[in-house]
Amino acid sequence: MLEIYDQQIAFYLPYTNIPVNWTIASTWIVMVVLMLVSWLATRHLKTGDKVSHWQTAMEVLIKGIYGQINEVTKSNPMTYLPFIGTLFIFIMTCNILTVIPIFKTPTASFSTTSALAFLVLLGIPFFGIKNAGLKNYLKKYLTPSPAMLPFNIFSELASTGAMAVRLFGNVLSGVIIGAICFMLVPIILPLPMQVLGLFTGMIQAYIFAILALMYISSVSAQEEAPVAGVEKKVPDDQEKNM
């Protein structure tokens, strides 16, 4: 059950007889949908009052992601927007397409959620070093004591691993419950379950993106605090006025 889509063959590549499971096939479908929507939203970009509905929807989505990043990080949102926005839009699209009965969402496969969590794990040192420099980033693992180094590393691995398990478990449970309801009551009951699954799927995309943002922005450039016991020297002209 953990690899419910990884073990189901969708089709075989022509002339090679290489099997393609539903996880990969569904991921390709999501990629095609995102490329098509992106093309529709950007083919006639305009400024002013008369813009297309596709462009309006894109601007609302990007502005919402931009605002959330700004609220969480209190820094330049453009630093994280491409990465966090891609994660959120990909997961949200996967979960939205579950309303199509024949579609098998990639986020119900542990291999997909693990890959997404691995990208977050790579993003932590990338953005940490980019924001604070290598020296300040490495200090993160030695705080509050060098003896905490292995525990801090394990904590980072466990946190990103938990993200993969959480997303996989919530999406797969929704898929299984929907399938059971469809078998029991084929027409009436699955409709509200699909609406509930759509809502929870969007919530899961939001939670995953926010957690990823918190992890990759955990190390940022900060002003060095004054050393305890060392007083800051006051300029002579200010000292005379005191």
N, C-alpha and C positions, 0 to 999 in steps of 0.2 A: 504493500500500500504506500510506503514512503516513496517509491519510485513508480507511481501509478502511470505516469506519462512517459517516463524514460524507457519502459519496457513495452510500450505499445508502438508498433511500427505504423507510420503514417503512409509512407510510400517508399519506393526504391528509386534511386537516381538512375535515369536512363543511360543505357550503354555501359554502366559500371556495376549494376546490381548491388550498390551500397545502400543499406537500409537507413532511413531517416526517421527517428522517433518523433512523437508528437511534441515533445518539449522544443526541439529544434524547429520543427515545422511551424508551430505556433509562434515562436519567436520571429521567424521570417515573416509571418503574416503581420505581426505587430509592427515590424520594421517597415513593411510596405505601406501599411495604414498611416504611420507617422510621416513617411516621406510624401505620401499623397496629400495629407492634410497640410503639411508644411508648404508644399508647392501651391496649393489653393490659397493659403493665407498670405503668401509673399509674392505671388506672380504680378500683382498690381498694387504695390504699396503706394499709398497716398497720404498726404497730410491735409487736414481740414475736416469739415463736417461730413463730406460724402466719401465714406470708405466702405469696403465690402464687409459683409457679415463675418467672413472668415478672418479678416484682419482685425475686426473688433474683438472677436472671441480670443484671438491670439494675444492682443494687447492686454485684455482683461486678465488672462491667465498669467502672462509674464509679469504684469504689474503686481498681481497677488503674490507670486513667488518672491518677487523683489522686496515687497513690503515685509514678508515673513522673515526673510534673511536679514534685513535691516533691523527688525525688532529683536532677533535673537543675538546677532553678533555685535550690533552697535558699531559696525565698521562699513567699509565700502562693499555693498552687496554684489557688485560686479565681479569681485574676486571669486565668489562661490556660485554665482548664478548659473554658469554653464554646466557645472558638475551636478549640483543639487537639482537644478531644473530638469536635467536629462533623467536623473533617477526618478523624480516624482512623476514626470509625464509618462515615462516608460511603464512604471508600475501601475499608474492610474489607467492607462490605456489597456494594459493586460486585464485588469480587473473589470473595466467597463465592458469589454468584449465578452465577458462571461454571460451576458444576457442572451447571446447567440447560443442556442442549445448544442450545436455541433462543435463549438469552439472549446478547445482545451487550453486553459490559461497557463502560460509558462511559470507563473508565480506559485502554482500548485505543485511544482517540482522542486525538490530540495537542491538540485544541481543549479537551478537558476538563482534561487535566493542566496545560495552559497557564493556564486559568482558575483552577485551584487554586493554582498558583504565583503568579499575580498577586494573589490574596487574601493570600498570605503576604507578598508585597512591600508591600502596603498595610498589613499588620499590623505590619511592622517600625517605621515611624515612629509609628504609632498607639500601640503599647505602649511604645516608647522615650520618647516625649514624656510619656505618662501616668506612667511610672515615674520618670523622671529630670528631666523638665522640658525645655522647648525648647532652652535654652542648653546644657545638658549633653549633650543628644542630638546637637546640631550639632557639638559638639566631637569626636564620634566620627569625622567625616569629615576633620577637620584633624589627626588623630593619625597618625604622630608629627610631621608637618610639614604646613603649609598646602599645600605643593606636592603632597601626596598626595591632595588633594580629588578630582580626576577618576578616579584609580586606585581610591579607596575606593568611589566611586559605581559604577564599572564592575564592581568585585568583587561588590558587592551584587546588581547586576542579573544578573551571570553565575552567581552562586550559586543564586539562585531559578530562573533558566532551566535550570540543570543538574538541579534537582529535577524539573521538568516532563519533561525528556528522559529521565531515569532511570526514572521511574515509567511513562511511556508505553512505553519500549523493553522493559522487563522484562515488563509485562503483555501487550503485543502479541506478543512472542516466545513467551510461554506459550500464547496463543490459537492462533498459527500452528502450533506444534509439536503441540498437541492435535488440531487439525484434520487435520494430515498423518497422525498416528497413527490417527485414526479412519477415514481413507480406506484405510490399509494393512491394519489389523487392526481391524475394526469393533466387536468385542465385548470381547476380553480386554485388549488393550494400553491402550486409553483409560482404564480404571479407575484403575490406579496413576498414570497421567499426570494425571488429574483430582485425585487426592489430593495429588500433588506440586504441582500448580498452585494448589490451595487453600492449602497451607502457604506457598508462596512469595508468594502474594497477600497473606496476612496479614502476612508479614515486610515486604513493600513498604509496606503501610499503616503499620506501626510505624516504619519508617525515615523515611518522608515526614513523619509527625507529629513525630518526635524532631528532625529537621533543622529543621522549621518552628519548633519550640519554642526551639531553640538560637538561631535567627536573631532571633526577636521578643523574646527575653529577653536579647539581647547587651548592651543598655544598661539599667542599673538604677541606682536611687538609691544612692550610696555616699558615705561620709563623706570630706570633703576631706582630703587628705594634708597634713602640715605642710610649709611651704616650706623648701627646703634652705638651711641656713646660719642659720636663725632658730630659736633655742632656745625651748622652751616655758617660760613663766614659772612658777616654783614658788611657791605661796603662802607667806607669811611664817611661819605656824605650822609648816608642814612643813619649811621651811628650817632653823628653829631645832632641830628634832628630828634633823636629819641630822648 
